[in-house]
Amino acid sequence: MARAGETPTPAYERGTELPYGAAAAANRRFTAIEEPPLPPEEEFKPATPQEAFLFSPTDRPNEPASHGAPFGPGADYTPYEYESDQDFLARVAGELDTPDASREVRDFVRRVRQGL
């Protein structure tokens, strides 16, 4: 196994012993084998609280890392934790209410504002 900064070398080379494609297949299988865990003295241990924060596991493993993050300008159609369904619909309707909106969108905005 190559360490950081080292170029990995294939475990098998074609040479004259292996038929065409067999070395590549063997190398793919070899890399798919799970490596044994590192001994405790070689495991990563954060040196500072900043490293511990950056490299710690997530508190929400079932959510995508980008959940709720506002990426650039545009509408955010993700319900916030604190808003009800009606609040969410009102926020989305407010973002969709533009002069160039289609008839269907204007109808949706009207229905939300009427509470339907």
C-alpha positions in Angstrom: 0.0 0.0 0.0 1.4 3.4 -1.0 1.7 6.1 1.6 1.0 9.7 1.1 3.4 11.2 -1.4 4.2 7.8 -2.9 3.1 6.5 -6.3 1.3 3.1 -6.0 2.8 0.3 -8.1 0.6 -2.5 -9.5 0.8 -5.8 -7.6 0.8 -7.8 -10.8 2.3 -7.0 -14.2 1.5 -8.8 -17.4 4.9 -10.1 -18.4 4.8 -13.4 -20.1 3.0 -15.5 -17.4 -0.4 -13.8 -17.6 -2.7 -13.6 -20.6 -3.9 -10.2 -21.9 -6.2 -8.5 -19.4 -5.5 -10.9 -16.5 -3.0 -8.5 -14.8 -5.5 -5.6 -14.9 -8.2 -7.8 -13.5 -6.0 -9.1 -10.7 -4.9 -5.6 -9.8 -8.6 -4.5 -9.6 -9.4 -7.4 -7.3 -6.3 -6.7 -5.2 -7.3 -3.0 -4.7 -10.9 -4.1 -3.8 -9.6 -6.2 -0.9 -10.2 -4.4 2.4 -7.0 -3.3 4.2 -6.5 -4.3 7.8 -7.1 -1.5 10.3 -4.1 0.6 11.3 -2.4 -0.1 14.6 -3.4 2.4 17.4 -0.1 4.3 17.2 -0.6 5.0 13.4 -4.2 6.1 13.6 -4.9 9.8 13.0 -5.3 11.8 16.2 -6.2 15.5 15.8 -3.6 17.8 17.2 -5.8 20.9 17.8 -9.5 21.5 18.5 -9.8 22.9 15.0 -8.6 19.6 13.5 -10.9 17.7 15.8 -13.8 19.8 14.5 -12.9 19.6 10.8 -12.2 15.8 10.7 -14.8 14.6 13.2 -17.8 12.4 11.9 -21.0 14.2 11.1 -23.7 14.6 13.7 -26.4 14.0 11.0 -25.3 11.0 8.9 -28.7 10.6 7.2 -28.7 14.2 5.7 -26.7 15.3 2.7 -23.8 17.6 3.6 -25.4 20.4 1.6 -28.8 20.1 3.2 -30.3 23.6 3.8 -27.2 25.4 2.6 -27.9 28.5 0.5 -25.8 28.0 -2.6 -25.7 31.3 -4.5 -28.7 33.3 -5.6 -32.0 31.7 -6.2 -34.9 30.1 -4.5 -34.4 27.8 -1.5 -37.2 25.2 -1.6 -36.1 23.4 1.6 -38.4 23.6 4.6 -36.7 25.0 7.6 -36.9 23.1 10.9 -38.9 25.9 12.6 -41.5 26.5 9.9 -44.8 24.8 9.5 -46.1 23.5 6.1 -48.2 26.7 5.7 -45.2 28.9 6.4 -43.1 27.0 4.0 -45.8 27.3 1.2 -46.1 31.0 1.9 -42.3 31.5 1.6 -42.1 29.5 -1.6 -45.1 31.4 -3.1 -43.5 34.7 -2.2 -40.3 33.7 -4.0 -42.2 32.5 -7.1 -44.4 35.6 -7.3 -42.5 37.4 -10.1 -43.9 39.5 -13.0 -42.7 36.9 -15.6 -44.3 33.9 -13.8 -46.4 31.6 -15.8 -50.2 31.3 -15.4 -49.9 28.1 -13.5 -47.4 29.6 -11.0 -49.6 32.7 -10.5 -52.6 30.4 -9.8 -50.5 28.5 -7.3 -49.5 31.7 -5.6 -53.1 32.9 -5.5 -54.3 29.6 -3.9 -51.6 29.7 -1.3 -52.4 33.3 -0.4 -56.1 32.4 -0.1 -55.3 29.5 2.2 -56.5 26.8 -0.2 
